[in-house]
Amino acid sequence: MAEQNKRIAIRDLAWLGRLDASTIACAQTERAIWAAWRGGQSAADEACNAVDTGLDDAAITQWVRRAWMRQALTLACRPVSQIDDPQSIASYACALHVPDPVDAFVWAQLAPRVARLGMIRELDQCALRGLLGRLRAHPDLRLSLRLDGASAALDSSWQPIFDELHAHPEAARRLTLELAETAPLAVNVGRAFANRLRQAGCRIGIGAFGLHFGAHTAREIPYPDQITLDGTQWGAVGQDAQVDRRLAGLVALARESAPYVIVAGLPHDAARRAAARAGVEWALDEGVTVLH
């Protein structure tokens, strides 16, 4: 019976079947993840520990690359629309997305180590190449991609992408690359990186505005083409006057730097109406389109 249960676990946990056997260090990892998927928080905590300790750096690298190839890691795009007309879509904002709940669970545990291994930059570059292909195929499409702050670098890994952008200026002009305020940009490197992208024809934006590292990001990107306000703060907009005032103040601050200001995290029509009164013109909608 125990052996039968083990076979069922391996079969049902699809992500295990997609990896080389060496990726799973011990049976404890397998049992813990299975328990977390079927059980509660205590089982999930056990699985977190097992995933973190059971995989070495090579196995994590392999998991991330295979996850991208099989679209367990993919791109989700959300429409950017006029604040008073959700049907009037100007562009689509894209970010890494893990649609499968089991893969999402594993990704959440591995993400810090993935970042330490420098693989976020590799993923951002894969995502950017994918968007360039879509822009070339769809001449009316406009897209943006949020890049991790750690991806802002002028190393040799970016040169093929700079070359591709220069080779396809009609696509580059319809691409906005946002650097998020979630991490500090390296001094002078962020500015030089943004300038290289601009020279290649891209627009440059700041994402998660108002969350962290605002002054630091402003020094590195003093004149962004667009700013997207962080979406975690506006759940009570339209219901709380203090939140409404904070939104209006942040929108006014963003407009001092960028001509195009977008607000994420508006949960309903009443919030959109309140945001419009606060001076918001563009909203990042909640609906997600997964690009394949």
N, C-alpha and C positions, 0 to 999 in steps of 0.2 A: 504493500500500500504506500509506504513512504517513497519508494522509487517511482510509483505511478504519479503521486502528487508532484514530485520533482519534475517529471516530464510535462505535466500540465502547466506548471509554473513557467517553465521555459517556453512552452508553446504560446501561452497567453500573454506573456510579457514580450511583445513584439520586438522591442528595442534590443533585448538580449540576443534574439535570433539573428540580428543584423550585424553582430560584432564577432570578431575572432574570439575563440575561447579564452585566450590569454588575457582578455580585457577584464574578465571577472576573476578577482583574486581568490575568492573562497566561497564556499556554499553559504556562509553567513550573509554575504551580500545579497545573494539570490533570495534567501528566505526573508531577509529584512525588507527588501523592496516589495516582495509579494505581500508581506504583512501590511506594509504601509498602503499599498493599493487597495487592500481589502479591509484594513483596520482603521484605527483612529490616530490621534495625535501622538500618543506614546510610541506606537509602531512607526509612525512617520519619523519621529526623532531618531529611532534606532536605525532606520534606513538612511537618514542623512549621514550619520556617523559611518555607516558601512560603505556608502558610496564614496565618501571623502577619503577614507583610509584604504579602501579596497582597490583603487585604481592608481597606477603610476602615471607619470607625465606622458609617456608614450601612448598609453591606453586612452587618456583623455584627448590627446591630439587626434588619435584615430577616431574616437567617437564623434568629435566635433566635425571633422572632415566628412565622415560618412553621413552624419546627420544632415549636412548641407547637401550632399549629393542625392540623398533620398528624400529631400524636402521636409525632413522633420524640423529643420531650421529653414525658414523661408522668409519671404517678405510680405508683410501685411500693409496695405495702403488704405488710408482714410481720406475721404473727400474734404477739401477746403472749399467752403461755400460762403456766399454773401450772408451776412448775419440775419437779414430780413427775408431771405429767399434760399432755403436749403437746396432747392433744385438748380440753382445757378452755381455750378461748380467751376472753380478757376483752375484747380490743380489737385494732385493727390500727394499726400505726405506718407512716406514709407519708412518702415523700421523693421528690425528683425523680430520675428514672431515664431512661437513654438505652439502649433495648434493642438497637438496630441497631448492629453493630460499626463500620460506616463512620461513622455519625453520632456514635458514642461517641468515635471517634478525633478527629473534627473538634472536638467539644465540649471534649475535653481540652485542645486547643491554644487554643481561643478563650475558655475559662472565665475566665482572668485579665483579659482585656480586657472581657468581659461584666460582670465585677464592677466594673471601673473605670468603665464606662458607667452603672452603677447599675441594671442590668437584673435583677439577682438579686431585688431587691424586687418588681419587676413580675411575675416568675415566681412568687414566693411568694404574691403576691396572687391570681394566676390559679389557683394550686393550692388556695388556701384557699376561693375561690369554688366550685371544683369539689367540694371535700369538703362544703361546706355543702349543695350540691344533693343529694349522696348521702345525707347525714344526714337531710334532709327526706323523701327518698324511702323511707328504710329506718329506721323508728323504733326498731328494736332494735340498730342499729349504733353502735359507739363507735370513734372514730378519733382519731389524733394526727398532727400535722404538725410536722416540724422546720423551723424558720425560720432563715435565716442571720442572724447578728448584725447585719449591715448593714441588714437589713429593719426593725429596731426603731427606729421614728421616729414622730413625731406630726405628720407633714405631711398636706396635704390629700388625698393619694392614698389614705390609709387610711380617711377618713371614710365613704365608701360601704360599706365592709366593716363598720365599727363599726355603721352604721345597719342593715345586713342582720342582723348578729348580734342586735341589740336587737329586731328585728322577728320573729326566730325563736328565742326563748329555749329551746324544747324541743330544737332542734338544737345550739345553742351549749353547752348543758349536757353534751352528749355529745362535745365536741371539746376535746382538749388540744393546746395549742400549746407546743412546746419551743423554747427558744433555746439554741443549741449553744455550748459552751465553746471552739469553734475560733477565735473572734475576740473581742476585748474589746468589751463593750457601752459605748456612750457614757455617760459619767458622768451620772447622774440621768435620762437619756433611757430607758435600759432599764427602770428601775423604773416610770417614768410610763407607758411603753408596756404593760408587763405589767399595771399597774393598770387601764388602759382595757379591756384584754381581759377581765380578771376582772369588771369592772363590767358587761360585756356578757354574762357568764355562762360564759365559757370557763375551763377549768383551765389552769394554767401549769406548765410543766416545764423542766428543764435537761437538755440532751442532751450526749453525748460527755463525760460527767462523768469527771474524773480525767485529762484529756488536757492542757489548757492553761487559763490564765486563771481557775482555780477561785476564788481569793479575790476577784477582780474581779467575777465573775459572782454570787457569793454576796452581795456588797454591793448589787448591783442587784436581785437576786431572792432575798431572804433566806428566804422561806418558800414554796418551790415545792410544788405538789401531787404531782409525781412527778419522779424523777431516773432517767435512763437512763445506765448506765455505758458508757464507750467500749468498743467491741467488738474493738479491735485487740490487746488485752493478754492474752487468755485462751486462746490456742491450746494452752498446756501445762497448763491447769488440770486437776487430777486426776492429773497425771503429775509435777509438780514442786511440792514442798512449799512452796518460797518463793513461787511464784505463788499457791498456795492461800492462804497467809497474807496476801499482798498483796490478794487479792480479799476476804477476810474483813474486813480493815481498811478497805477502801474502802466496802464495803457498810455497815459500822457507821457510818462517817463520813456516808454519804448518809442513813442512817436518822435521824441527828440533825436533819436539815433537812426531810425529806420522808417522808410515810407510805407512799409507793408507790415501790418501788425495782425497777428492771428491769435485767437484765444482757444485753448483746448479745455475740455472738461465741463462743457455746458450741458447739463443732463436733460433738459426739457425746453419746450418752447418758451415758458415763462422766464427761464434763465437767459435765453437768447434775447428776449425783449428787454430784460434788465441790462444785459450787456450792451445792447444797441444804445440804450439811454446813457450808458457810461462812455460811449464813443467808440465802441468796437464795430468794425466793419466786416471782419472775416472770422469765421469759426471753423475749427477742426472738428468734424462731425464724429459721432460715435460708431457709425457703421463701418465695418472692416471688409475690404476686398483682398483676398489672398491671391498674390500673383504667382503663377506657375510657369 
